[in-house]
């Protein structure tokens, strides 16, 4: 198995250091995903840029976490499911029942959020070739055409992080360990 370095500020390529310093100042630690992405400074910056753009979408903070957790569970990304579970519960205050359902792959207790999760799953599973009936169902649930494309933005962002985590075997930070997740067999 190819070993990847989870970079610290000191070991990272010079171009990645400012982004890692900013993350550490903001969070108090460097998520291991960031340390792994630092191997390719452009990829680290792209992840931050995509994340910043996704934060500007028309989705609420709760809806954004539903999208990100849905993508991460669909892609079987243990690191991102743990990290976004912590963010969803502790920072965004997503109801536990919603986070638990997303992690378990069961129906969400909120119809609006379930429609969002179902559409997001369809985008990931179908690689964007979502049947028109699913797009129309999403729109009838109160979402917009703009939000159809904003889900694609999130898929782009999470594909970068989920696939990096798969390839680099990212270890879960202690800060996320309480939300460790494995897909049910």
Buried (B, 14 or more C-beta within 10 A) or exposed (E): EEEBEBBEBEEBEEEBBBBBEEBBEEEEEBBBBBBBBBBBBEBBBBBBEBBEBBEEBEBEBBBBBBBBBBBBBBBBBBBBBBBBBBBBBEEBEBBEEBBBBBBEEEEBEBEBBBBBBBBBBBBBEEEEEBEEEBBEBBBEBEBEEEBBEBBBBBBBBBBBBBEBBBEBBBBBBEBBEEBEBEEEE
